[in-house]
Amino acid sequence: MHGPASHGWLLVAVCAATGAYCLLRMRSHVEEQRRAAGGEALMGFGMAAMAVPAAVFTPPSWAWPVYAAVFGAAALHALWSARAGAHHLHHLVGASAMVYMAVAMAASPGHEGGHGGSGVPLVTGVLLLYFTGYVLLSGVRLVPVTGAGAGVAWGDRPELARACRLSMGIAMVAMLLAL
């Protein structure tokens, strides 16, 4: 990812923490929580790995096609899952955005100096609009949820799952801006 190292490390921390919480959600007793949490954990850890500042670690040239393949498979899984419910379409857009960023990074490996412009401006703009709208809508939905009692397990708390999705949306906006 391009940009200052401190911003990259903050994104790494947020995305890794989100991925770790999503792993915790995979232990939930609620089946829908478990299903969504696996894809969100993959997204969180993938975004964390992609956000590591280039000044610290420059991935080998084969890493970007691997990212594209992994998130391409995740996009196909989300497309298949969208048959059961339209809420999976967000996972499809997120995985597709990761494929797009991996392809853009593979196409322009010489941008370690913090200069952006390695993506297609129209595609980047559309993704930015989508994720900005998603972040704003998720922020509104994060208004306190009632009914979560003291006996609810950490993996079953809907407000934490929403905060997790919100933080990944914010990180996606930051990564697209830095592309």
Buried (B, 14 or more C-beta within 10 A) or exposed (E): BBBEBEBBBBBBEBBBBBBBBBBBBBEBEBEEBBBBBBBBBBBBBBBBBBBBBBEEEEBEEEBBEEBBEBBBEBBEBBBEBBEEEEEBEBBBBBBBBBBBBBBBBBEBEEBEEBEBEBBBEEBBEEBBEBBBEBBEEBBEEBEEEEEEEEEEEEBBBBBBBBBBBBBBBBBBBBBBBBB
